[in-house]
Amino acid sequence: MMQNLNQMTNTEIKRYISEHRNDEEAFRAALQVLMSRSDFSTQHPYPFDLDNPESKVEALLLEKLNRTE
């Protein structure tokens, strides 16, 4: 029996995916719900597509570090 994945938190879905990794239907359904929640607007560009990859990547990492502190 598949649970209502849309009502689960991301952490619960990740646990569900781990527990049902051998059940292809359950795994795919849960992964689809989890991926649909992703905010692709916050993804960063691939470093090789940047003009100056070293400084841009360093700036992105520093920004993330400052957010976590």
PyMOL Python script that loads the backbone (N, CA, C, O; Angstrom):
from pymol import cmd

cmd.read_pdbstr("""\
ATOM      1  N   MET A   1       0.842  -1.184   0.000  1.00  0.00           N
ATOM      2  CA  MET A   1       0.000   0.000   0.000  1.00  0.00           C
ATOM      3  C   MET A   1       0.891   1.253   0.000  1.00  0.00           C
ATOM      4  O   MET A   1       1.781   1.398   0.838  1.00  0.00           O
ATOM      5  N   MET A   2       0.636   2.137  -0.941  1.00  0.00           N
ATOM      6  CA  MET A   2       1.442   3.352  -1.049  1.00  0.00           C
ATOM      7  C   MET A   2       0.796   4.468  -0.218  1.00  0.00           C
ATOM      8  O   MET A   2      -0.412   4.691  -0.286  1.00  0.00           O
ATOM      9  N   GLN A   3       1.603   5.138   0.543  1.00  0.00           N
ATOM     10  CA  GLN A   3       1.112   6.223   1.388  1.00  0.00           C
ATOM     11  C   GLN A   3       0.861   7.463   0.541  1.00  0.00           C
ATOM     12  O   GLN A   3       1.280   7.525  -0.615  1.00  0.00           O
ATOM     13  N   ASN A   4       0.171   8.456   1.119  1.00  0.00           N
ATOM     14  CA  ASN A   4      -0.053   9.708   0.401  1.00  0.00           C
ATOM     15  C   ASN A   4       1.230  10.531   0.474  1.00  0.00           C
ATOM     16  O   ASN A   4       1.500  11.217   1.461  1.00  0.00           O
ATOM     17  N   LEU A   5       1.994  10.443  -0.576  1.00  0.00           N
ATOM     18  CA  LEU A   5       3.315  11.071  -0.616  1.00  0.00           C
ATOM     19  C   LEU A   5       3.229  12.595  -0.589  1.00  0.00           C
ATOM     20  O   LEU A   5       4.139  13.255  -0.086  1.00  0.00           O
ATOM     21  N   ASN A   6       2.165  13.153  -1.117  1.00  0.00           N
ATOM     22  CA  ASN A   6       2.027  14.614  -1.163  1.00  0.00           C
ATOM     23  C   ASN A   6       1.863  15.230   0.220  1.00  0.00           C
ATOM     24  O   ASN A   6       2.099  16.426   0.393  1.00  0.00           O
ATOM     25  N   GLN A   7       1.468  14.441   1.195  1.00  0.00           N
ATOM     26  CA  GLN A   7       1.284  14.955   2.547  1.00  0.00           C
ATOM     27  C   GLN A   7       2.519  14.762   3.418  1.00  0.00           C
ATOM     28  O   GLN A   7       2.555  15.224   4.559  1.00  0.00           O
ATOM     29  N   MET A   8       3.530  14.081   2.886  1.00  0.00           N
ATOM     30  CA  MET A   8       4.758  13.835   3.640  1.00  0.00           C
ATOM     31  C   MET A   8       5.705  15.018   3.521  1.00  0.00           C
ATOM     32  O   MET A   8       5.673  15.762   2.541  1.00  0.00           O
ATOM     33  N   THR A   9       6.544  15.178   4.526  1.00  0.00           N
ATOM     34  CA  THR A   9       7.614  16.173   4.444  1.00  0.00           C
ATOM     35  C   THR A   9       8.733  15.602   3.577  1.00  0.00           C
ATOM     36  O   THR A   9       8.747  14.406   3.283  1.00  0.00           O
ATOM     37  N   ASN A  10       9.662  16.450   3.173  1.00  0.00           N
ATOM     38  CA  ASN A  10      10.787  15.978   2.370  1.00  0.00           C
ATOM     39  C   ASN A  10      11.604  14.928   3.112  1.00  0.00           C
ATOM     40  O   ASN A  10      12.061  13.955   2.512  1.00  0.00           O
ATOM     41  N   THR A  11      11.785  15.118   4.390  1.00  0.00           N
ATOM     42  CA  THR A  11      12.536  14.151   5.197  1.00  0.00           C
ATOM     43  C   THR A  11      11.819  12.813   5.226  1.00  0.00           C
ATOM     44  O   THR A  11      12.457  11.767   5.109  1.00  0.00           O
ATOM     45  N   GLU A  12      10.509  12.832   5.380  1.00  0.00           N
ATOM     46  CA  GLU A  12       9.735  11.592   5.387  1.00  0.00           C
ATOM     47  C   GLU A  12       9.800  10.895   4.026  1.00  0.00           C
ATOM     48  O   GLU A  12       9.890   9.670   3.956  1.00  0.00           O
ATOM     49  N   ILE A  13       9.754  11.675   2.954  1.00  0.00           N
ATOM     50  CA  ILE A  13       9.835  11.083   1.613  1.00  0.00           C
ATOM     51  C   ILE A  13      11.203  10.450   1.389  1.00  0.00           C
ATOM     52  O   ILE A  13      11.301   9.367   0.813  1.00  0.00           O
ATOM     53  N   LYS A  14      12.259  11.122   1.844  1.00  0.00           N
ATOM     54  CA  LYS A  14      13.606  10.560   1.697  1.00  0.00           C
ATOM     55  C   LYS A  14      13.719   9.240   2.456  1.00  0.00           C
ATOM     56  O   LYS A  14      14.324   8.289   1.961  1.00  0.00           O
ATOM     57  N   ARG A  15      13.144   9.177   3.646  1.00  0.00           N
ATOM     58  CA  ARG A  15      13.154   7.948   4.429  1.00  0.00           C
ATOM     59  C   ARG A  15      12.345   6.865   3.699  1.00  0.00           C
ATOM     60  O   ARG A  15      12.752   5.704   3.640  1.00  0.00           O
ATOM     61  N   TYR A  16      11.200   7.264   3.148  1.00  0.00           N
ATOM     62  CA  TYR A  16      10.345   6.350   2.397  1.00  0.00           C
ATOM     63  C   TYR A  16      11.087   5.793   1.185  1.00  0.00           C
ATOM     64  O   TYR A  16      11.014   4.596   0.908  1.00  0.00           O
ATOM     65  N   ILE A  17      11.801   6.658   0.461  1.00  0.00           N
ATOM     66  CA  ILE A  17      12.587   6.222  -0.698  1.00  0.00           C
ATOM     67  C   ILE A  17      13.640   5.206  -0.260  1.00  0.00           C
ATOM     68  O   ILE A  17      13.837   4.187  -0.923  1.00  0.00           O
ATOM     69  N   SER A  18      14.310   5.481   0.849  1.00  0.00           N
ATOM     70  CA  SER A  18      15.333   4.576   1.356  1.00  0.00           C
ATOM     71  C   SER A  18      14.735   3.220   1.737  1.00  0.00           C
ATOM     72  O   SER A  18      15.320   2.175   1.451  1.00  0.00           O
ATOM     73  N   GLU A  19      13.584   3.243   2.373  1.00  0.00           N
ATOM     74  CA  GLU A  19      12.946   2.007   2.821  1.00  0.00           C
ATOM     75  C   GLU A  19      12.358   1.204   1.662  1.00  0.00           C
ATOM     76  O   GLU A  19      12.220  -0.015   1.765  1.00  0.00           O
ATOM     77  N   HIS A  20      12.010   1.874   0.561  1.00  0.00           N
ATOM     78  CA  HIS A  20      11.367   1.205  -0.577  1.00  0.00           C
ATOM     79  C   HIS A  20      12.249   1.214  -1.825  1.00  0.00           C
ATOM     80  O   HIS A  20      11.742   1.235  -2.947  1.00  0.00           O
ATOM     81  N   ARG A  21      13.554   1.197  -1.633  1.00  0.00           N
ATOM     82  CA  ARG A  21      14.474   1.294  -2.771  1.00  0.00           C
ATOM     83  C   ARG A  21      14.373   0.107  -3.716  1.00  0.00           C
ATOM     84  O   ARG A  21      14.774   0.212  -4.875  1.00  0.00           O
ATOM     85  N   ASN A  22      13.849  -1.015  -3.253  1.00  0.00           N
ATOM     86  CA  ASN A  22      13.710  -2.193  -4.113  1.00  0.00           C
ATOM     87  C   ASN A  22      12.323  -2.309  -4.744  1.00  0.00           C
ATOM     88  O   ASN A  22      12.086  -3.203  -5.557  1.00  0.00           O
ATOM     89  N   ASP A  23      11.420  -1.424  -4.379  1.00  0.00           N
ATOM     90  CA  ASP A  23      10.071  -1.396  -4.959  1.00  0.00           C
ATOM     91  C   ASP A  23      10.049  -0.281  -5.999  1.00  0.00           C
ATOM     92  O   ASP A  23       9.881   0.891  -5.664  1.00  0.00           O
ATOM     93  N   GLU A  24      10.219  -0.658  -7.258  1.00  0.00           N
ATOM     94  CA  GLU A  24      10.410   0.337  -8.311  1.00  0.00           C
ATOM     95  C   GLU A  24       9.248   1.328  -8.400  1.00  0.00           C
ATOM     96  O   GLU A  24       9.479   2.525  -8.566  1.00  0.00           O
ATOM     97  N   GLU A  25       8.028   0.863  -8.294  1.00  0.00           N
ATOM     98  CA  GLU A  25       6.869   1.759  -8.410  1.00  0.00           C
ATOM     99  C   GLU A  25       6.827   2.770  -7.266  1.00  0.00           C
ATOM    100  O   GLU A  25       6.619   3.960  -7.501  1.00  0.00           O
ATOM    101  N   ALA A  26       7.020   2.309  -6.040  1.00  0.00           N
ATOM    102  CA  ALA A  26       7.000   3.204  -4.878  1.00  0.00           C
ATOM    103  C   ALA A  26       8.179   4.168  -4.931  1.00  0.00           C
ATOM    104  O   ALA A  26       8.029   5.356  -4.644  1.00  0.00           O
ATOM    105  N   PHE A  27       9.348   3.655  -5.299  1.00  0.00           N
ATOM    106  CA  PHE A  27      10.543   4.483  -5.389  1.00  0.00           C
ATOM    107  C   PHE A  27      10.343   5.609  -6.398  1.00  0.00           C
ATOM    108  O   PHE A  27      10.626   6.769  -6.095  1.00  0.00           O
ATOM    109  N   ARG A  28       9.859   5.277  -7.594  1.00  0.00           N
ATOM    110  CA  ARG A  28       9.662   6.290  -8.637  1.00  0.00           C
ATOM    111  C   ARG A  28       8.621   7.333  -8.239  1.00  0.00           C
ATOM    112  O   ARG A  28       8.801   8.526  -8.478  1.00  0.00           O
ATOM    113  N   ALA A  29       7.537   6.872  -7.633  1.00  0.00           N
ATOM    114  CA  ALA A  29       6.473   7.798  -7.232  1.00  0.00           C
ATOM    115  C   ALA A  29       6.991   8.789  -6.194  1.00  0.00           C
ATOM    116  O   ALA A  29       6.737   9.989  -6.292  1.00  0.00           O
ATOM    117  N   ALA A  30       7.716   8.284  -5.204  1.00  0.00           N
ATOM    118  CA  ALA A  30       8.245   9.153  -4.151  1.00  0.00           C
ATOM    119  C   ALA A  30       9.298  10.102  -4.701  1.00  0.00           C
ATOM    120  O   ALA A  30       9.325  11.278  -4.338  1.00  0.00           O
ATOM    121  N   LEU A  31      10.155   9.607  -5.563  1.00  0.00           N
ATOM    122  CA  LEU A  31      11.189  10.450  -6.153  1.00  0.00           C
ATOM    123  C   LEU A  31      10.567  11.547  -7.014  1.00  0.00           C
ATOM    124  O   LEU A  31      11.054  12.678  -7.031  1.00  0.00           O
ATOM    125  N   GLN A  32       9.500  11.215  -7.722  1.00  0.00           N
ATOM    126  CA  GLN A  32       8.814  12.215  -8.554  1.00  0.00           C
ATOM    127  C   GLN A  32       8.228  13.336  -7.686  1.00  0.00           C
ATOM    128  O   GLN A  32       8.317  14.509  -8.049  1.00  0.00           O
ATOM    129  N   VAL A  33       7.636  12.984  -6.557  1.00  0.00           N
ATOM    130  CA  VAL A  33       7.080  13.998  -5.655  1.00  0.00           C
ATOM    131  C   VAL A  33       8.213  14.861  -5.099  1.00  0.00           C
ATOM    132  O   VAL A  33       8.099  16.085  -5.052  1.00  0.00           O
ATOM    133  N   LEU A  34       9.291  14.228  -4.686  1.00  0.00           N
ATOM    134  CA  LEU A  34      10.420  14.971  -4.127  1.00  0.00           C
ATOM    135  C   LEU A  34      11.021  15.917  -5.160  1.00  0.00           C
ATOM    136  O   LEU A  34      11.315  17.070  -4.845  1.00  0.00           O
ATOM    137  N   MET A  35      11.203  15.447  -6.380  1.00  0.00           N
ATOM    138  CA  MET A  35      11.789  16.290  -7.418  1.00  0.00           C
ATOM    139  C   MET A  35      10.839  17.409  -7.840  1.00  0.00           C
ATOM    140  O   MET A  35      11.296  18.478  -8.246  1.00  0.00           O
ATOM    141  N   SER A  36       9.538  17.188  -7.751  1.00  0.00           N
ATOM    142  CA  SER A  36       8.588  18.235  -8.123  1.00  0.00           C
ATOM    143  C   SER A  36       8.632  19.394  -7.141  1.00  0.00           C
ATOM    144  O   SER A  36       8.203  20.502  -7.465  1.00  0.00           O
ATOM    145  N   ARG A  37       9.143  19.148  -5.954  1.00  0.00           N
ATOM    146  CA  ARG A  37       9.250  20.205  -4.941  1.00  0.00           C
ATOM    147  C   ARG A  37      10.528  21.027  -5.075  1.00  0.00           C
ATOM    148  O   ARG A  37      10.687  22.047  -4.404  1.00  0.00           O
ATOM    149  N   SER A  38      11.431  20.589  -5.933  1.00  0.00           N
ATOM    150  CA  SER A  38      12.700  21.298  -6.114  1.00  0.00           C
ATOM    151  C   SER A  38      12.469  22.666  -6.723  1.00  0.00           C
ATOM    152  O   SER A  38      11.621  22.841  -7.598  1.00  0.00           O
ATOM    153  N   ASP A  39      13.231  23.624  -6.247  1.00  0.00           N
ATOM    154  CA  ASP A  39      13.161  24.978  -6.784  1.00  0.00           C
ATOM    155  C   ASP A  39      14.336  25.153  -7.726  1.00  0.00           C
ATOM    156  O   ASP A  39      15.441  25.490  -7.301  1.00  0.00           O
ATOM    157  N   PHE A  40      14.092  24.923  -9.013  1.00  0.00           N
ATOM    158  CA  PHE A  40      15.167  24.972  -9.987  1.00  0.00           C
ATOM    159  C   PHE A  40      15.671  26.390 -10.233  1.00  0.00           C
ATOM    160  O   PHE A  40      16.717  26.569 -10.857  1.00  0.00           O
ATOM    161  N   SER A  41      14.957  27.387  -9.760  1.00  0.00           N
ATOM    162  CA  SER A  41      15.415  28.764  -9.947  1.00  0.00           C
ATOM    163  C   SER A  41      16.610  29.082  -9.048  1.00  0.00           C
ATOM    164  O   SER A  41      17.330  30.047  -9.302  1.00  0.00           O
ATOM    165  N   THR A  42      16.830  28.285  -8.002  1.00  0.00           N
ATOM    166  CA  THR A  42      17.952  28.535  -7.101  1.00  0.00           C
ATOM    167  C   THR A  42      19.201  27.750  -7.505  1.00  0.00           C
ATOM    168  O   THR A  42      20.239  27.860  -6.853  1.00  0.00           O
ATOM    169  N   GLN A  43      19.107  26.968  -8.566  1.00  0.00           N
ATOM    170  CA  GLN A  43      20.281  26.223  -9.000  1.00  0.00           C
ATOM    171  C   GLN A  43      21.300  27.172  -9.603  1.00  0.00           C
ATOM    172  O   GLN A  43      20.956  28.158 -10.256  1.00  0.00           O
ATOM    173  N   HIS A  44      22.541  26.851  -9.371  1.00  0.00           N
ATOM    174  CA  HIS A  44      23.624  27.681  -9.863  1.00  0.00           C
ATOM    175  C   HIS A  44      24.127  27.145 -11.198  1.00  0.00           C
ATOM    176  O   HIS A  44      24.003  25.952 -11.475  1.00  0.00           O
ATOM    177  N   PRO A  45      24.688  28.010 -12.018  1.00  0.00           N
ATOM    178  CA  PRO A  45      25.171  27.568 -13.329  1.00  0.00           C
ATOM    179  C   PRO A  45      26.369  26.630 -13.200  1.00  0.00           C
ATOM    180  O   PRO A  45      27.097  26.640 -12.208  1.00  0.00           O
ATOM    181  N   TYR A  46      26.536  25.844 -14.215  1.00  0.00           N
ATOM    182  CA  TYR A  46      27.689  24.947 -14.279  1.00  0.00           C
ATOM    183  C   TYR A  46      28.951  25.799 -14.380  1.00  0.00           C
ATOM    184  O   TYR A  46      28.996  26.708 -15.208  1.00  0.00           O
ATOM    185  N   PRO A  47      29.974  25.541 -13.574  1.00  0.00           N
ATOM    186  CA  PRO A  47      31.157  26.420 -13.533  1.00  0.00           C
ATOM    187  C   PRO A  47      31.815  26.692 -14.879  1.00  0.00           C
ATOM    188  O   PRO A  47      32.307  27.797 -15.109  1.00  0.00           O
ATOM    189  N   PHE A  48      31.834  25.707 -15.771  1.00  0.00           N
ATOM    190  CA  PHE A  48      32.512  25.918 -17.045  1.00  0.00           C
ATOM    191  C   PHE A  48      31.764  26.878 -17.959  1.00  0.00           C
ATOM    192  O   PHE A  48      32.322  27.345 -18.952  1.00  0.00           O
ATOM    193  N   ASP A  49      30.501  27.181 -17.636  1.00  0.00           N
ATOM    194  CA  ASP A  49      29.723  28.127 -18.425  1.00  0.00           C
ATOM    195  C   ASP A  49      29.937  29.564 -17.954  1.00  0.00           C
ATOM    196  O   ASP A  49      29.412  30.496 -18.564  1.00  0.00           O
ATOM    197  N   LEU A  50      30.694  29.756 -16.887  1.00  0.00           N
ATOM    198  CA  LEU A  50      30.925  31.081 -16.333  1.00  0.00           C
ATOM    199  C   LEU A  50      32.156  31.724 -16.981  1.00  0.00           C
ATOM    200  O   LEU A  50      33.056  31.036 -17.461  1.00  0.00           O
ATOM    201  N   ASP A  51      32.169  33.054 -16.980  1.00  0.00           N
ATOM    202  CA  ASP A  51      33.310  33.781 -17.535  1.00  0.00           C
ATOM    203  C   ASP A  51      34.578  33.555 -16.722  1.00  0.00           C
ATOM    204  O   ASP A  51      35.640  33.275 -17.278  1.00  0.00           O
ATOM    205  N   ASN A  52      34.460  33.678 -15.414  1.00  0.00           N
ATOM    206  CA  ASN A  52      35.592  33.509 -14.518  1.00  0.00           C
ATOM    207  C   ASN A  52      35.186  32.482 -13.454  1.00  0.00           C
ATOM    208  O   ASN A  52      34.785  32.868 -12.356  1.00  0.00           O
ATOM    209  N   PRO A  53      35.284  31.181 -13.760  1.00  0.00           N
ATOM    210  CA  PRO A  53      34.747  30.150 -12.869  1.00  0.00           C
ATOM    211  C   PRO A  53      35.307  30.181 -11.453  1.00  0.00           C
ATOM    212  O   PRO A  53      34.560  29.992 -10.494  1.00  0.00           O
ATOM    213  N   GLU A  54      36.599  30.413 -11.305  1.00  0.00           N
ATOM    214  CA  GLU A  54      37.200  30.339  -9.969  1.00  0.00           C
ATOM    215  C   GLU A  54      36.597  31.373  -9.024  1.00  0.00           C
ATOM    216  O   GLU A  54      36.202  31.037  -7.907  1.00  0.00           O
ATOM    217  N   SER A  55      36.525  32.613  -9.459  1.00  0.00           N
ATOM    218  CA  SER A  55      36.012  33.655  -8.566  1.00  0.00           C
ATOM    219  C   SER A  55      34.508  33.525  -8.355  1.00  0.00           C
ATOM    220  O   SER A  55      34.010  33.797  -7.262  1.00  0.00           O
ATOM    221  N   LYS A  56      33.787  33.115  -9.382  1.00  0.00           N
ATOM    222  CA  LYS A  56      32.327  32.964  -9.245  1.00  0.00           C
ATOM    223  C   LYS A  56      31.994  31.817  -8.288  1.00  0.00           C
ATOM    224  O   LYS A  56      31.128  31.958  -7.424  1.00  0.00           O
ATOM    225  N   VAL A  57      32.678  30.691  -8.444  1.00  0.00           N
ATOM    226  CA  VAL A  57      32.428  29.553  -7.562  1.00  0.00           C
ATOM    227  C   VAL A  57      32.826  29.904  -6.131  1.00  0.00           C
ATOM    228  O   VAL A  57      32.121  29.552  -5.185  1.00  0.00           O
ATOM    229  N   GLU A  58      33.939  30.587  -5.973  1.00  0.00           N
ATOM    230  CA  GLU A  58      34.361  31.013  -4.635  1.00  0.00           C
ATOM    231  C   GLU A  58      33.312  31.925  -4.007  1.00  0.00           C
ATOM    232  O   GLU A  58      33.000  31.780  -2.826  1.00  0.00           O
ATOM    233  N   ALA A  59      32.767  32.858  -4.777  1.00  0.00           N
ATOM    234  CA  ALA A  59      31.739  33.767  -4.269  1.00  0.00           C
ATOM    235  C   ALA A  59      30.479  33.001  -3.873  1.00  0.00           C
ATOM    236  O   ALA A  59      29.864  33.300  -2.849  1.00  0.00           O
ATOM    237  N   LEU A  60      30.094  32.009  -4.685  1.00  0.00           N
ATOM    238  CA  LEU A  60      28.916  31.204  -4.358  1.00  0.00           C
ATOM    239  C   LEU A  60      29.123  30.410  -3.077  1.00  0.00           C
ATOM    240  O   LEU A  60      28.223  30.327  -2.241  1.00  0.00           O
ATOM    241  N   LEU A  61      30.306  29.827  -2.922  1.00  0.00           N
ATOM    242  CA  LEU A  61      30.600  29.066  -1.711  1.00  0.00           C
ATOM    243  C   LEU A  61      30.633  29.956  -0.473  1.00  0.00           C
ATOM    244  O   LEU A  61      30.110  29.581   0.577  1.00  0.00           O
ATOM    245  N   LEU A  62      31.241  31.125  -0.591  1.00  0.00           N
ATOM    246  CA  LEU A  62      31.274  32.054   0.542  1.00  0.00           C
ATOM    247  C   LEU A  62      29.866  32.503   0.927  1.00  0.00           C
ATOM    248  O   LEU A  62      29.547  32.635   2.108  1.00  0.00           O
ATOM    249  N   GLU A  63      29.040  32.734  -0.072  1.00  0.00           N
ATOM    250  CA  GLU A  63      27.651  33.124   0.187  1.00  0.00           C
ATOM    251  C   GLU A  63      26.918  32.020   0.964  1.00  0.00           C
ATOM    252  O   GLU A  63      26.203  32.306   1.925  1.00  0.00           O
ATOM    253  N   LYS A  64      27.098  30.765   0.548  1.00  0.00           N
ATOM    254  CA  LYS A  64      26.462  29.650   1.247  1.00  0.00           C
ATOM    255  C   LYS A  64      27.001  29.512   2.663  1.00  0.00           C
ATOM    256  O   LYS A  64      26.235  29.276   3.597  1.00  0.00           O
ATOM    257  N   LEU A  65      28.314  29.656   2.831  1.00  0.00           N
ATOM    258  CA  LEU A  65      28.902  29.558   4.166  1.00  0.00           C
ATOM    259  C   LEU A  65      28.371  30.648   5.085  1.00  0.00           C
ATOM    260  O   LEU A  65      28.090  30.387   6.255  1.00  0.00           O
ATOM    261  N   ASN A  66      28.233  31.848   4.577  1.00  0.00           N
ATOM    262  CA  ASN A  66      27.741  32.952   5.391  1.00  0.00           C
ATOM    263  C   ASN A  66      26.282  32.751   5.785  1.00  0.00           C
ATOM    264  O   ASN A  66      25.859  33.203   6.849  1.00  0.00           O
ATOM    265  N   ARG A  67      25.508  32.074   4.930  1.00  0.00           N
ATOM    266  CA  ARG A  67      24.099  31.802   5.248  1.00  0.00           C
ATOM    267  C   ARG A  67      23.967  30.794   6.366  1.00  0.00           C
ATOM    268  O   ARG A  67      23.024  30.866   7.154  1.00  0.00           O
ATOM    269  N   THR A  68      24.900  29.850   6.450  1.00  0.00           N
ATOM    270  CA  THR A  68      24.788  28.785   7.459  1.00  0.00           C
ATOM    271  C   THR A  68      25.294  29.228   8.824  1.00  0.00           C
ATOM    272  O   THR A  68      25.003  28.572   9.825  1.00  0.00           O
ATOM    273  N   GLU A  69      26.033  30.307   8.890  1.00  0.00           N
ATOM    274  CA  GLU A  69      26.582  30.753  10.183  1.00  0.00           C
ATOM    275  C   GLU A  69      25.602  31.584  10.964  1.00  0.00           C
ATOM    276  O   GLU A  69      25.914  32.031  12.068  1.00  0.00           O
TER     277      GLU A  69
END
""", "prot")
cmd.dss("prot")
cmd.show_as("cartoon", "prot")
cmd.util.cbc("prot")
cmd.orient("prot")
